[in-house]
Each structure stands twice: as structure tokens, then as C-alpha cells.
Amino acid sequence: MKIYWIVSNYPHLHNVQAGIFYKDFAEALVKKGIDLTVIAPTPFAGSLLAAFSSKWKIYHDAPFYEEQNGVKIYRPRYFTHPGEVHRGIPHYFMLRAIRKLKLPAPDVIHGFGGYPAAFAAKKFAGNKIPFVSTFIGSDAHDYPNVNSKSLSRFTYLVQQSQKVVAVSKDLAARIFNLTTVKADVIRMPFNAAHLSSLTKPEARKKLDLSQDAFILLYAGYLYETKGINELCDALEKMKDQKDIHALFCGGTSPLLKRIEDLPNSTYLGQLPLPEVMEYMKAADVLVLPSYMEGFPGVIKEAGMTGLPVIVTNVGGIPELLNNENSFLINPKSSDEIYGAVLKVKNNYAEALAKASKLHETMFENFGIEKIVEQQMNLYSEVINAGNK
């Protein structure tokens, strides 16, 4: 079975975080005998741009081709500009870059993330190659609302797919409400092999963290829509509580200065997953105050680790999280973040009991073997339907 994945990004040496949730899934499929090639169209960045921008330097340094644990990865370059998704036709330039690879036809093309990468993938598949699209979060929740053109592109992509996949029931319902197309729900898996064997004291010693501090961890993109401003507001209210310290793990962002100005916070930068898992072992609580999510990978990681979580009650999160296994809060509320952190800190036995229940829920729903089998069955179904 020969499959092409077309994605907006995939981890590499110079950008270990981007598209990390694809990596385990892809490598597990290869172990099951799938011939998988990942195509991640990457903006062209010349030496001049790379010299003046860390973001464009990452694009510049990304390897054009590599293999990671049996997965073949191409990153063809395409021309782009800031705001391309809303003010341009990036799918057209992505499509040209993909075609220039001159790869043989696969059995299935699988596009992830809506517009523009999955849209370009559908154009590449045409009418002859079976096509599957998977929606992750904002690609279905936010993008269709931008304007009439974005809704039209979204609808086209969904309706022209032989199979549509959503990573949560909430996303599937959103897709159906917009297009009347029913999506299969296949979650992005987690590989338990990433779990750290360190105890909390061992992790703190290794990472040079105080054994006595109450450590709050945020891991993910530092976007406004991730609730970073509200989290910073809450931390400012906690600045007189000297034993509370926050760790931020993620790529650079315009919000970084605000984080670095907080007296009770440390910015760790962008870290590979094994290091993130060690910080999860060292932390007392994970906080994710997003405005919208499909189902965030960081919650899977925290749940598997046994780390208590404070998370907003949005998107696909309440499908698996509740007040029995987590601390649910409303979005855009620094007061609720502040109150939840103090609740965890002042009654940590209750927090650990909830974390134990979350651990069971995550293993039950995100075990990689079960999800890989679902995905392989879907590919077989699409191929067989095309052969009739």
C-alpha cells in the first residue's frame, strides 16, 4: 500500500516541534508495512531572508529530502508571502512544487489541515487517485469563517474527498453542519514510548529546577488564541506567591517579550518531545487556556504522564475531559486560570486523583496500535472502492 501524506509541516532538526503530532502516526504506519511518503511544501527562503528572520531561517535550513525511521520526507520549496492563506493562492504554488517532484502515483493521497496544504493535495490527486482529507482544528473551526471564498474552498475540499476524517467528534459535527458530509473520527495517536522514566525529584534535579517550587507548565505555540495573554495576566496576579513558577515551552512569537518580563516565569524555547516529556515529569500542573482546539496533543502527553491539567472547556476537549479527570475552565478568563492554579496547589491530592483518571482515559482513547489499525482499514476501504 503506497500512501502520500501532504502536510503543512513535519519535524526536522531545525524545527523539532512543527507537525510533531504527525511523526508517531507516520512511523507507526511504516512499521505496519505501509509505504509512506510525506510531502511538506515549505516556503522558499533565500540567504538574505534567512539572515534577518529566525522564522525564515528555519524554512531555509529545512532539508529538502530525508528519511526518518522509514518515513520518506520531501520539502519542496514554493514562493509565498506573509498572510498568504487569506490574501493569495498558496495552494497553486504548493501544487506546482509538488508536481516538480515527479513522483510515481500512489494508491491514496492523504491531505491534512485543510487549506492550503490539503487543498493542494486534492488538486494533485485529481479525479484518478483516491483522496482522504483529515481536519485537525482551526482548519474546520476558524478558516471557513474568514470569508465566502474560504468557505467555498473548505466545502469543495470536503465534498471532493472520498473519505473525510476529523480528530474529534466536535470537529466531525462542525464539518457536517457546514457541508452535510459525515466525517470518520480517527484521533491522532500517542506513542507511550516517549514517556520519561524519571521521577519528579529526578526530573527537577536533571533540569536544574527547584525541588520546593510549585511549577506550572505551558507547552505549545505562543499564540494569542492559545490564551497566552490571559495566562500572563493570571501569573501577574500570582507574582507575590514566590513559590509559584511558570515554564513556557514553544516557538518564538510577538508575545514572547511579555512572557520574559514576568518575574515568576521562564521561557525554555522550542524543545524536542523527549525534553518536553521530562519537563512534564518535573511540573505540578499543565495549563492550556486555548480559545479553540480540535483535541490538543499536549493534553494527551500530560495525561499519559500523570500530570494534572487545567484546560479550557472548548472544541473537542469535553469529549474526553470532565471535572472528574481535569480542571475545566472557561476561555478568555485570567481569573479562572488563577483560581484553578490555586485550587490545584492547595489540594494536590485531589489533583493527582484526577490525573490518574485522565491517565486511564488517554491510554484508552489514544493507544497507537488501535488508531493505526483504524487508519489502515480506512485506506483499504478507499482503495477497494476505487477498484470497483
Salt bridges, closest charged atoms under 4 A:
ASP24 OD1 - HIS194 NE2 2.81
GLU27 OE2 - LYS23 NZ 2.72
ASP35 OD2 - LYS2 NZ 3.26
ASP35 OD1 - LYS72 NZ 2.68
ASP61 OD2 - LYS57 NZ 2.57
ASP61 OD1 - HIS60 ND1 3.06
GLU66 OE2 - ARG75 NH1 2.86
ASP170 OD2 - HIS141 NE2 2.65
ASP184 OD1 - LYS163 NZ 3.68
ASP233 OD1 - ARG258 NH2 2.26
GLU236 OE1 - ARG258 NH2 3.55
ASP243 OD2 - LYS345 NZ 3.12
ASP261 OD2 - LYS257 NZ 2.90
GLU278 OE2 - LYS206 NZ 2.61
ASP284 OD1 - LYS200 NZ 2.66
ASP284 OD2 - ARG204 NH2 2.66
GLU293 OE2 - LYS226 NZ 2.68
GLU319 OE1 - ARG187 NH2 3.23
GLU324 OE1 - LYS357 NZ 3.48
ASP335 OD1 - LYS237 NZ 2.23
GLU350 OE2 - LYS354 NZ 3.88
GLU369 OE1 - LYS32 NZ 3.20
GLU381 OE2 - LYS163 NZ 3.13
